Amino acid sequence: MQHEQLNRLAFKRLASKVSKYNEFEFSCVDVSAVESAISVQAALFPDCNVVIAPMNSKLSTVGVAGAAFRNDNIQLCYAGASQYNTEGYSRPGNKCILTALPPEYWRSANTAG
């Protein structure tokens, strides 16, 4: 079974046991867009425990961290993969994505100065 199919099956199983969830898409390369998308989703469930296990690109993981830094209701966790898609994980290309984040990006909403 392909990795995407396994992921969808795992999502369906989890969704059958959890009453409040939402499926959505986000950027894999735009840190700010990821932070915004995660913040919007967290705001949809103000009375729920929001736990995120970022398992996509490194840039999207930074965006998730930014959302958590600025929203104390968002919790991050690490979920180790039971399988790795080593065959389709990464292929070299002729592009490199760089992003520059100002030092204040790493400050939480509650950090003064």
Secondary structure, 3 states (H helix, E strand, C coil): CCHHHHHHHHHHHHHHHCCCCCCCCCCCCCHHHHHHHHHHHHHCCCCCCEEECCCCCHHHHHHHHHHHHHCCCEEECCCCCCCCCCCCCCCCCCCCCCCCCCHHHHCCCCCCC
